[in-house]
């Protein structure tokens, strides 16, 4: 797969601002393992090989087990996720597929039971960031097997 553009250099000002925002959201204070789970799951939904490669490796570094990484695609049926993780994963699914799934009250109520309003915003921004990275990587054929692109 040949990259279609070097996204770091073709529009450095706007990409630099995007990259800084992305890094800021990554350091928002939510649990790093939780953030990696939502990044993996959004990347599964979006079919982003680059981000799946990167974030499964990051999750392992954070102590995530192979079992939980592999079961993530079927988290609804897997008993190994906490209520907080389940609320975040459902919110991730619905926002990633917002055109068809919307953000129903039942999903929001589960989120609201587990996350403060500030955490909800931070989580939502993190979901937006990974969805944007997925679109950049898939759209521009980006894949760096040794490190990922972000």
OpenMM code with the backbone's topology and positions (N, CA, C; nanometers):
from openmm import Vec3, app, unit

residues = "UNK UNK UNK UNK UNK UNK UNK UNK UNK UNK UNK UNK UNK UNK UNK UNK UNK UNK UNK UNK UNK UNK UNK UNK UNK UNK UNK UNK UNK UNK UNK UNK UNK UNK UNK UNK UNK UNK UNK UNK UNK UNK UNK UNK UNK UNK UNK UNK UNK UNK UNK UNK UNK UNK UNK UNK UNK UNK UNK UNK UNK UNK UNK UNK UNK UNK UNK UNK UNK UNK UNK UNK UNK UNK UNK UNK UNK UNK UNK UNK UNK UNK UNK UNK UNK UNK UNK UNK UNK UNK UNK UNK UNK UNK UNK UNK UNK UNK UNK UNK UNK UNK UNK UNK UNK UNK UNK UNK UNK UNK UNK UNK UNK UNK UNK UNK UNK UNK UNK UNK UNK UNK UNK UNK UNK UNK UNK UNK UNK UNK UNK UNK UNK UNK UNK UNK UNK UNK UNK UNK UNK UNK UNK UNK UNK UNK UNK UNK UNK UNK".split()
positions = [
    Vec3(0.0848, -0.1166, 0.0000),
    Vec3(0.0000, 0.0000, 0.0000),
    Vec3(0.0895, 0.1231, 0.0000),
    Vec3(0.0682, 0.2090, -0.0945),
    Vec3(0.1473, 0.3304, -0.1080),
    Vec3(0.0690, 0.4486, -0.0521),
    Vec3(0.1298, 0.5250, 0.0395),
    Vec3(0.0603, 0.6431, 0.0912),
    Vec3(0.0266, 0.7401, -0.0211),
    Vec3(-0.0888, 0.8017, -0.0115),
    Vec3(-0.1345, 0.8960, -0.1133),
    Vec3(-0.0802, 1.0370, -0.0900),
    Vec3(-0.0383, 1.0657, 0.0321),
    Vec3(0.0168, 1.1977, 0.0653),
    Vec3(0.0939, 1.1854, 0.1959),
    Vec3(0.1866, 1.2753, 0.2149),
    Vec3(0.2559, 1.2854, 0.3429),
    Vec3(0.1778, 1.3877, 0.4252),
    Vec3(0.0880, 1.3380, 0.5080),
    Vec3(-0.0035, 1.4279, 0.5785),
    Vec3(0.0689, 1.5217, 0.6744),
    Vec3(0.1902, 1.4898, 0.7110),
    Vec3(0.2662, 1.5757, 0.8007),
    Vec3(0.3202, 1.7002, 0.7305),
    Vec3(0.3340, 1.6955, 0.5980),
    Vec3(0.4012, 1.8052, 0.5293),
    Vec3(0.3155, 1.8807, 0.4282),
    Vec3(0.2062, 1.8242, 0.3796),
    Vec3(0.1319, 1.8920, 0.2730),
    Vec3(0.0562, 2.0155, 0.3203),
    Vec3(0.0174, 2.0201, 0.4453),
    Vec3(-0.0483, 2.1381, 0.5030),
    Vec3(-0.0013, 2.1501, 0.6482),
    Vec3(0.1255, 2.1881, 0.6672),
    Vec3(0.1859, 2.1796, 0.8003),
    Vec3(0.1175, 2.2635, 0.9076),
    Vec3(0.0644, 2.3788, 0.8739),
    Vec3(0.0029, 2.4629, 0.9770),
    Vec3(-0.1222, 2.3974, 1.0341),
    Vec3(-0.2122, 2.3594, 0.9485),
    Vec3(-0.3369, 2.3016, 0.9975),
    Vec3(-0.3138, 2.1621, 1.0547),
    Vec3(-0.2239, 2.0857, 0.9907),
    Vec3(-0.1955, 1.9530, 1.0457),
    Vec3(-0.1257, 1.9641, 1.1808),
    Vec3(-0.0374, 2.0596, 1.1944),
    Vec3(0.0299, 2.0797, 1.3228),
    Vec3(-0.0690, 2.1126, 1.4339),
    Vec3(-0.1674, 2.1965, 1.4025),
    Vec3(-0.2708, 2.2287, 1.5014),
    Vec3(-0.3532, 2.1043, 1.5341),
    Vec3(-0.3869, 2.0280, 1.4313),
    Vec3(-0.4624, 1.9036, 1.4533),
    Vec3(-0.3823, 1.8062, 1.5402),
    Vec3(-0.2558, 1.7911, 1.5087),
    Vec3(-0.1699, 1.6987, 1.5828),
    Vec3(-0.1578, 1.7409, 1.7296),
    Vec3(-0.1419, 1.8710, 1.7534),
    Vec3(-0.1333, 1.9217, 1.8907),
    Vec3(-0.2636, 1.8962, 1.9656),
    Vec3(-0.3770, 1.9194, 1.9001),
    Vec3(-0.5062, 1.8920, 1.9621),
    Vec3(-0.5198, 1.7434, 1.9936),
    Vec3(-0.4831, 1.6596, 1.9001),
    Vec3(-0.4895, 1.5146, 1.9191),
    Vec3(-0.4068, 1.4725, 2.0400),
    Vec3(-0.2867, 1.5251, 2.0514),
    Vec3(-0.2006, 1.4928, 2.1664),
    Vec3(-0.2585, 1.5463, 2.2969),
    Vec3(-0.3202, 1.6621, 2.2918),
    Vec3(-0.3831, 1.7199, 2.4105),
    Vec3(-0.4970, 1.6309, 2.4595),
    Vec3(-0.5795, 1.5832, 2.3688),
    Vec3(-0.6901, 1.4947, 2.4055),
    Vec3(-0.6367, 1.3637, 2.4628),
    Vec3(-0.5273, 1.3147, 2.4070),
    Vec3(-0.4675, 1.1897, 2.4568),
    Vec3(-0.4213, 1.2035, 2.6016),
    Vec3(-0.3933, 1.3263, 2.6445),
    Vec3(-0.3474, 1.3525, 2.7809),
    Vec3(-0.4573, 1.4159, 2.8663),
    Vec3(-0.5819, 1.3870, 2.8361),
    Vec3(-0.6952, 1.4552, 2.8992),
    Vec3(-0.7239, 1.4133, 3.0425),
    Vec3(-0.6608, 1.3077, 3.0905),
    Vec3(-0.6832, 1.2650, 3.2276),
    Vec3(-0.7686, 1.1406, 3.2419),
    Vec3(-0.8325, 1.0962, 3.1342),
    Vec3(-0.9038, 0.9689, 3.1406),
    Vec3(-0.8023, 0.8554, 3.1445),
    Vec3(-0.8432, 0.7425, 3.1966),
    Vec3(-0.7537, 0.6286, 3.2096),
    Vec3(-0.6991, 0.5865, 3.0734),
    Vec3(-0.5679, 0.5759, 3.0647),
    Vec3(-0.5024, 0.5388, 2.9383),
    Vec3(-0.5535, 0.4043, 2.8857),
    Vec3(-0.5681, 0.3005, 2.9695),
    Vec3(-0.6204, 0.1741, 2.9160),
    Vec3(-0.7611, 0.1882, 2.8567),
    Vec3(-0.8447, 0.2690, 2.9190),
    Vec3(-0.9793, 0.2927, 2.8662),
    Vec3(-0.9717, 0.3626, 2.7309),
    Vec3(-0.8867, 0.4633, 2.7209),
    Vec3(-0.8714, 0.5338, 2.5936),
    Vec3(-0.8225, 0.4388, 2.4837),
    Vec3(-0.7320, 0.3490, 2.5180),
    Vec3(-0.6841, 0.2539, 2.4172),
    Vec3(-0.7972, 0.1601, 2.3733),
    Vec3(-0.8827, 0.1187, 2.4656),
    Vec3(-0.9959, 0.0326, 2.4283),
    Vec3(-1.0886, 0.1028, 2.3302),
    Vec3(-1.1187, 0.2299, 2.3554),
    Vec3(-1.2096, 0.2982, 2.2625),
    Vec3(-1.1408, 0.3255, 2.1283),
    Vec3(-1.0102, 0.3475, 2.1295),
    Vec3(-0.9382, 0.3663, 2.0036),
    Vec3(-0.9374, 0.2370, 1.9221),
    Vec3(-0.9174, 0.1255, 1.9885),
    Vec3(-0.9195, -0.0029, 1.9187),
    Vec3(-1.0587, -0.0282, 1.8627),
    Vec3(-1.1594, -0.0063, 1.9444),
    Vec3(-1.2945, -0.0407, 1.8990),
    Vec3(-1.3406, 0.0485, 1.7834),
    Vec3(-1.3167, 0.1769, 1.7899),
    Vec3(-1.3522, 0.2641, 1.6775),
    Vec3(-1.2758, 0.2219, 1.5524),
    Vec3(-1.1492, 0.1852, 1.5699),
    Vec3(-1.0674, 0.1422, 1.4559),
    Vec3(-1.1166, 0.0100, 1.3982),
    Vec3(-1.1706, -0.0779, 1.4831),
    Vec3(-1.2334, -0.2012, 1.4327),
    Vec3(-1.3536, -0.1656, 1.3458),
    Vec3(-1.4388, -0.0789, 1.3960),
    Vec3(-1.5592, -0.0388, 1.3229),
    Vec3(-1.5222, 0.0246, 1.1894),
    Vec3(-1.4185, 0.1082, 1.1903),
    Vec3(-1.3783, 0.1806, 1.0696),
    Vec3(-1.2829, 0.1029, 0.9802),
    Vec3(-1.2381, -0.0141, 1.0234),
    Vec3(-1.1485, -0.0954, 0.9420),
    Vec3(-1.0135, -0.0312, 0.9191),
    Vec3(-0.9571, 0.0309, 1.0220),
    Vec3(-0.8290, 0.1007, 1.0078),
    Vec3(-0.7149, 0.0129, 1.0589),
    Vec3(-0.6451, -0.0514, 0.9672),
    Vec3(-0.5359, -0.1413, 1.0042),
    Vec3(-0.4243, -0.0686, 1.0780),
    Vec3(-0.3895, 0.0507, 1.0321),
    Vec3(-0.2823, 0.1258, 1.0960),
    Vec3(-0.3140, 0.1534, 1.2424),
    Vec3(-0.4324, 0.2024, 1.2689),
    Vec3(-0.4690, 0.2375, 1.4064),
    Vec3(-0.4902, 0.1128, 1.4916),
    Vec3(-0.5421, 0.0053, 1.4332),
    Vec3(-0.5539, -0.1197, 1.5080),
    Vec3(-0.4162, -0.1697, 1.5492),
    Vec3(-0.3228, -0.1661, 1.4564),
    Vec3(-0.1866, -0.2089, 1.4860),
    Vec3(-0.1269, -0.1253, 1.5984),
    Vec3(-0.1407, 0.0028, 1.5873),
    Vec3(-0.0809, 0.0933, 1.6851),
    Vec3(-0.1459, 0.0796, 1.8226),
    Vec3(-0.2770, 0.0807, 1.8274),
    Vec3(-0.3441, 0.0871, 1.9570),
    Vec3(-0.3538, -0.0476, 2.0280),
    Vec3(-0.3476, -0.1567, 1.9553),
    Vec3(-0.3367, -0.2851, 2.0256),
    Vec3(-0.1988, -0.2955, 2.0917),
    Vec3(-0.0950, -0.2460, 2.0230),
    Vec3(0.0392, -0.2447, 2.0827),
    Vec3(0.0431, -0.1529, 2.2050),
    Vec3(-0.0186, -0.0353, 2.1946),
    Vec3(-0.0227, 0.0577, 2.3081),
    Vec3(-0.1005, -0.0027, 2.4253),
    Vec3(-0.2105, -0.0702, 2.3955),
    Vec3(-0.2908, -0.1328, 2.5013),
    Vec3(-0.2089, -0.2387, 2.5751),
    Vec3(-0.1341, -0.3173, 2.5007),
    Vec3(-0.0475, -0.4177, 2.5642),
    Vec3(0.0544, -0.3510, 2.6564),
    Vec3(0.1124, -0.2407, 2.6121),
    Vec3(0.2086, -0.1674, 2.6946),
    Vec3(0.1440, -0.1181, 2.8237),
    Vec3(0.0148, -0.0885, 2.8177),
    Vec3(-0.0589, -0.0415, 2.9353),
    Vec3(-0.1057, -0.1574, 3.0229),
    Vec3(-0.0705, -0.2810, 2.9837),
    Vec3(-0.1061, -0.3974, 3.0644),
    Vec3(-0.2322, -0.4686, 3.0225),
    Vec3(-0.2890, -0.4295, 2.9090),
    Vec3(-0.4115, -0.4950, 2.8624),
    Vec3(-0.3812, -0.6385, 2.8231),
    Vec3(-0.4746, -0.7277, 2.8506),
    Vec3(-0.4545, -0.8686, 2.8195),
    Vec3(-0.4938, -0.8991, 2.6755),
    Vec3(-0.4344, -1.0051, 2.6226),
    Vec3(-0.4702, -1.0508, 2.4879),
    Vec3(-0.6183, -1.0865, 2.4810),
    Vec3(-0.6689, -1.1502, 2.5858),
    Vec3(-0.8091, -1.1898, 2.5865),
    Vec3(-0.8999, -1.0680, 2.5681),
    Vec3(-0.8775, -0.9626, 2.6456),
    Vec3(-0.9645, -0.8447, 2.6363),
    Vec3(-0.9479, -0.7731, 2.5023),
    Vec3(-0.8284, -0.7733, 2.4477),
    Vec3(-0.8083, -0.7128, 2.3158),
    Vec3(-0.8844, -0.7928, 2.2103),
    Vec3(-0.8732, -0.9248, 2.2147),
    Vec3(-0.9399, -1.0083, 2.1139),
    Vec3(-1.0911, -1.0082, 2.1286),
    Vec3(-1.1410, -0.9965, 2.2494),
    Vec3(-1.2858, -0.9989, 2.2710),
    Vec3(-1.3524, -0.8641, 2.2468),
    Vec3(-1.2749, -0.7619, 2.2231),
    Vec3(-1.3305, -0.6279, 2.2092),
    Vec3(-1.4357, -0.6175, 2.0986),
    Vec3(-1.4164, -0.6893, 1.9904),
    Vec3(-1.5149, -0.6846, 1.8819),
    Vec3(-1.6496, -0.7422, 1.9242),
    Vec3(-1.6494, -0.8229, 2.0296),
    Vec3(-1.7725, -0.8843, 2.0807),
    Vec3(-1.7937, -0.8463, 2.2274),
    Vec3(-1.7619, -0.7248, 2.2633),
    Vec3(-1.7668, -0.6822, 2.4033),
    Vec3(-1.9055, -0.6975, 2.4650),
    Vec3(-2.0115, -0.6886, 2.3844),
    Vec3(-2.1477, -0.7009, 2.4372),
    Vec3(-2.1676, -0.8347, 2.5087),
    Vec3(-2.1043, -0.9396, 2.4564),
    Vec3(-2.1213, -1.0734, 2.5110),
    Vec3(-2.0088, -1.1150, 2.6055),
    Vec3(-1.9015, -1.0404, 2.6086),
    Vec3(-1.7843, -1.0782, 2.6885),
    Vec3(-1.7979, -1.0229, 2.8307),
    Vec3(-1.7807, -1.1075, 2.9315),
    Vec3(-1.7999, -1.0626, 3.0700),
    Vec3(-1.6801, -0.9901, 3.1318),
    Vec3(-1.5751, -0.9677, 3.0566),
    Vec3(-1.4501, -0.9172, 3.1144),
    Vec3(-1.4362, -0.7648, 3.1157),
    Vec3(-1.5406, -0.6914, 3.0788),
    Vec3(-1.5335, -0.5455, 3.0777),
    Vec3(-1.6168, -0.4878, 3.1906),
    Vec3(-1.5683, -0.3817, 3.2502),
    Vec3(-1.6394, -0.3155, 3.3594),
    Vec3(-1.7594, -0.2373, 3.3056),
    Vec3(-1.8468, -0.1950, 3.3954),
    Vec3(-1.9603, -0.1125, 3.3544),
    Vec3(-1.9125, 0.0190, 3.2932),
    Vec3(-1.8060, 0.0746, 3.3466),
    Vec3(-1.7503, 0.1993, 3.2916),
    Vec3(-1.6986, 0.1762, 3.1493),
    Vec3(-1.6269, 0.0666, 3.1296),
    Vec3(-1.5765, 0.0348, 2.9958),
    Vec3(-1.6921, 0.0090, 2.8996),
    Vec3(-1.7937, -0.0614, 2.9442),
    Vec3(-1.9100, -0.0906, 2.8599),
    Vec3(-1.9814, 0.0376, 2.8168),
    Vec3(-1.9956, 0.1303, 2.9101),
    Vec3(-2.0591, 0.2577, 2.8760),
    Vec3(-1.9758, 0.3329, 2.7719),
    Vec3(-1.8449, 0.3322, 2.7889),
    Vec3(-1.7561, 0.4003, 2.6934),
    Vec3(-1.7581, 0.3314, 2.5575),
    Vec3(-1.7604, 0.2001, 2.5553),
    Vec3(-1.7622, 0.1266, 2.4287),
    Vec3(-1.8938, 0.1485, 2.3541),
    Vec3(-2.0047, 0.1488, 2.4260),
    Vec3(-2.1341, 0.1748, 2.3613),
    Vec3(-2.1380, 0.3166, 2.3049),
    Vec3(-2.0890, 0.4136, 2.3827),
    Vec3(-2.0837, 0.5521, 2.3354),
    Vec3(-1.9948, 0.5624, 2.2115),
    Vec3(-1.8826, 0.4916, 2.2132),
    Vec3(-1.7917, 0.4891, 2.0978),
    Vec3(-1.8630, 0.4344, 1.9749),
    Vec3(-1.9315, 0.3233, 1.9887),
    Vec3(-2.0038, 0.2640, 1.8755),
    Vec3(-2.1062, 0.3608, 1.8179),
    Vec3(-2.1847, 0.4195, 1.9057),
    Vec3(-2.2928, 0.5056, 1.8578),
    Vec3(-2.2404, 0.6338, 1.7941),
    Vec3(-2.1355, 0.6915, 1.8496),
    Vec3(-2.0817, 0.8129, 1.7883),
    Vec3(-2.0037, 0.7827, 1.6611),
    Vec3(-1.9379, 0.6680, 1.6555),
    Vec3(-1.8650, 0.6296, 1.5352),
    Vec3(-1.9617, 0.6031, 1.4201),
    Vec3(-2.0762, 0.5466, 1.4501),
    Vec3(-2.1784, 0.5169, 1.3490),
    Vec3(-2.3000, 0.6070, 1.3678),
    Vec3(-2.2767, 0.7329, 1.3951),
    Vec3(-2.3830, 0.8245, 1.4348),
    Vec3(-2.4922, 0.8413, 1.3288),
    Vec3(-2.4580, 0.8303, 1.2024),
    Vec3(-2.5583, 0.8480, 1.0969),
    Vec3(-2.6684, 0.7430, 1.1042),
    Vec3(-2.6339, 0.6236, 1.1480),
    Vec3(-2.7333, 0.5170, 1.1542),
    Vec3(-2.7752, 0.4804, 1.2957),
    Vec3(-2.6879, 0.5040, 1.3936),
    Vec3(-2.7170, 0.4593, 1.5305),
    Vec3(-2.7603, 0.5714, 1.6235),
    Vec3(-2.7267, 0.6968, 1.5867),
    Vec3(-2.7579, 0.8116, 1.6702),
    Vec3(-2.6965, 0.7968, 1.8096),
    Vec3(-2.7435, 0.8751, 1.9054),
    Vec3(-2.6962, 0.8698, 2.0440),
    Vec3(-2.8194, 0.8584, 2.1339),
    Vec3(-2.8783, 0.7384, 2.1409),
    Vec3(-3.0049, 0.7227, 2.2135),
    Vec3(-2.9915, 0.7467, 2.3637),
    Vec3(-3.1045, 0.7821, 2.4237),
    Vec3(-3.1071, 0.8105, 2.5673),
    Vec3(-3.0545, 0.6949, 2.6507),
    Vec3(-3.0856, 0.5720, 2.6135),
    Vec3(-3.0399, 0.4578, 2.6935),
    Vec3(-2.8876, 0.4485, 2.6958),
    Vec3(-2.8248, 0.4757, 2.5846),
    Vec3(-2.6783, 0.4729, 2.5776),
    Vec3(-2.6208, 0.5892, 2.6584),
    Vec3(-2.6829, 0.7061, 2.6448),
    Vec3(-2.6351, 0.8212, 2.7221),
    Vec3(-2.6554, 0.7994, 2.8719),
    Vec3(-2.7656, 0.7416, 2.9117),
    Vec3(-2.7909, 0.7174, 3.0547),
    Vec3(-2.6842, 0.6254, 3.1151),
    Vec3(-2.6428, 0.5234, 3.0406),
    Vec3(-2.5354, 0.4353, 3.0883),
    Vec3(-2.4044, 0.5136, 3.1006),
    Vec3(-2.3778, 0.5998, 3.0035),
    Vec3(-2.2586, 0.6850, 3.0079),
    Vec3(-2.2641, 0.7786, 3.1286),
    Vec3(-2.3788, 0.8414, 3.1475),
    Vec3(-2.3972, 0.9384, 3.2550),
    Vec3(-2.3816, 0.8744, 3.3930),
    Vec3(-2.4143, 0.7468, 3.4037),
    Vec3(-2.3997, 0.6759, 3.5308),
    Vec3(-2.2539, 0.6464, 3.5650),
    Vec3(-2.1678, 0.6471, 3.4665),
    Vec3(-2.0277, 0.6084, 3.4865),
    Vec3(-1.9277, 0.7231, 3.4736),
    Vec3(-1.9660, 0.8312, 3.4070),
    Vec3(-1.8737, 0.9391, 3.3759),
    Vec3(-1.9335, 1.0733, 3.4170),
    Vec3(-1.8499, 1.1593, 3.4746),
    Vec3(-1.8925, 1.2965, 3.5035),
    Vec3(-1.9139, 1.3698, 3.3703),
    Vec3(-1.9775, 1.4845, 3.3757),
    Vec3(-1.9990, 1.5635, 3.2532),
    Vec3(-1.8654, 1.5984, 3.1878),
    Vec3(-1.7665, 1.6343, 3.2683),
    Vec3(-1.6339, 1.6658, 3.2136),
    Vec3(-1.5735, 1.5434, 3.1462),
    Vec3(-1.5836, 1.4285, 3.2105),
    Vec3(-1.5307, 1.3053, 3.1516),
    Vec3(-1.6058, 1.2684, 3.0238),
    Vec3(-1.7358, 1.2944, 3.0211),
    Vec3(-1.8146, 1.2664, 2.9014),
    Vec3(-1.7633, 1.3470, 2.7825),
    Vec3(-1.7349, 1.4739, 2.8067),
    Vec3(-1.6819, 1.5579, 2.6994),
    Vec3(-1.5445, 1.5097, 2.6557),
    Vec3(-1.4592, 1.4783, 2.7520),
    Vec3(-1.3252, 1.4291, 2.7181),
    Vec3(-1.3330, 1.2995, 2.6389),
    Vec3(-1.4194, 1.2081, 2.6808),
    Vec3(-1.4365, 1.0821, 2.6092),
    Vec3(-1.4884, 1.1066, 2.4677),
    Vec3(-1.5848, 1.1957, 2.4554),
    Vec3(-1.6415, 1.2271, 2.3237),
    Vec3(-1.5353, 1.2882, 2.2325),
    Vec3(-1.4527, 1.3752, 2.2857),
    Vec3(-1.3436, 1.4320, 2.2055),
    Vec3(-1.2438, 1.3237, 2.1652),
    Vec3(-1.2146, 1.2305, 2.2562),
    Vec3(-1.1231, 1.1200, 2.2235),
    Vec3(-1.1817, 1.0328, 2.1126),
    Vec3(-1.3110, 1.0094, 2.1166),
    Vec3(-1.3775, 0.9315, 2.0110),
    Vec3(-1.3688, 1.0060, 1.8781),
    Vec3(-1.3896, 1.1369, 1.8822),
    Vec3(-1.3775, 1.2166, 1.7599),
    Vec3(-1.2359, 1.2113, 1.7040),
    Vec3(-1.1376, 1.2191, 1.7915),
    Vec3(-0.9977, 1.2173, 1.7466),
    Vec3(-0.9653, 1.0840, 1.6785),
    Vec3(-0.9996, 0.9715, 1.7409),
    Vec3(-0.9637, 0.8431, 1.6781),
    Vec3(-1.0399, 0.8238, 1.5474),
    Vec3(-1.1641, 0.8683, 1.5415),
    Vec3(-1.2367, 0.8575, 1.4148),
    Vec3(-1.1701, 0.9421, 1.3065),
    Vec3(-1.1191, 1.0575, 1.3428),
    Vec3(-1.0473, 1.1411, 1.2447),
    Vec3(-0.9175, 1.0751, 1.2007),
    Vec3(-0.8429, 1.0177, 1.2960),
    Vec3(-0.7202, 0.9468, 1.2590),
    Vec3(-0.7525, 0.8283, 1.1678),
    Vec3(-0.8592, 0.7569, 1.1968),
    Vec3(-0.8995, 0.6455, 1.1104),
    Vec3(-0.9244, 0.6950, 0.9690),
    Vec3(-0.9906, 0.8064, 0.9554),
    Vec3(-1.0228, 0.8592, 0.8228),
    Vec3(-0.8978, 0.9087, 0.7506),
    Vec3(-0.8049, 0.9667, 0.8248),
    Vec3(-0.6773, 1.0064, 0.7634),
    Vec3(-0.6002, 0.8835, 0.7165),
    Vec3(-0.5888, 0.7839, 0.8015),
    Vec3(-0.5096, 0.6651, 0.7676),
    Vec3(-0.5726, 0.5859, 0.6539),
    Vec3(-0.7033, 0.5639, 0.6599),
    Vec3(-0.7700, 0.4881, 0.5528),
    Vec3(-0.7719, 0.5705, 0.4239),
    Vec3(-0.8066, 0.6971, 0.4343),
    Vec3(-0.8178, 0.7823, 0.3158),
    Vec3(-0.6862, 0.8028, 0.2422),
    Vec3(-0.5766, 0.8096, 0.3158),
    Vec3(-0.4469, 0.8359, 0.2543),
    Vec3(-0.3565, 0.7128, 0.2489),
    Vec3(-0.4145, 0.5933, 0.2714),
    Vec3(-0.3366, 0.4676, 0.2661),
    Vec3(-0.2147, 0.4710, 0.3573),
    Vec3(-0.2339, 0.5152, 0.4791),
    Vec3(-0.1216, 0.5253, 0.5710),
    Vec3(-0.1103, 0.3981, 0.6527),
    Vec3(0.0077, 0.3431, 0.6543),
    Vec3(0.0332, 0.2240, 0.7368),
    Vec3(0.1817, 0.2174, 0.7667),
    Vec3(0.2143, 0.2211, 0.8920),
    Vec3(0.3526, 0.2090, 0.9358),
    Vec3(0.3569, 0.0950, 1.0379),
    Vec3(0.3857, -0.0249, 0.9941),
    Vec3(0.3748, -0.1412, 1.0831),
    Vec3(0.4650, -0.1340, 1.2060),
    Vec3(0.5749, -0.0639, 1.1963),
    Vec3(0.6672, -0.0609, 1.3100),
    Vec3(0.6255, 0.0379, 1.4182),
    Vec3(0.5418, 0.1388, 1.3868),
    Vec3(0.5105, 0.2359, 1.4895),
    Vec3(0.3731, 0.3000, 1.4764),
    Vec3(0.3035, 0.2828, 1.3691),
    Vec3(0.1802, 0.3583, 1.3507),
    Vec3(0.2124, 0.5003, 1.3060),
    Vec3(0.1105, 0.5784, 1.2794),
    Vec3(0.1298, 0.7132, 1.2253),
    Vec3(0.0954, 0.8225, 1.3244),
    Vec3(0.0558, 0.7887, 1.4437),
    Vec3(0.0222, 0.8953, 1.5405),
    Vec3(0.0453, 0.8488, 1.6805),
] * unit.nanometer
topology = app.Topology()
chain = topology.addChain("A")
for resn in residues:
    res = topology.addResidue(resn, chain)
    for name in ("N", "CA", "C"):
        topology.addAtom(name, app.Element.getBySymbol(name[0]), res)
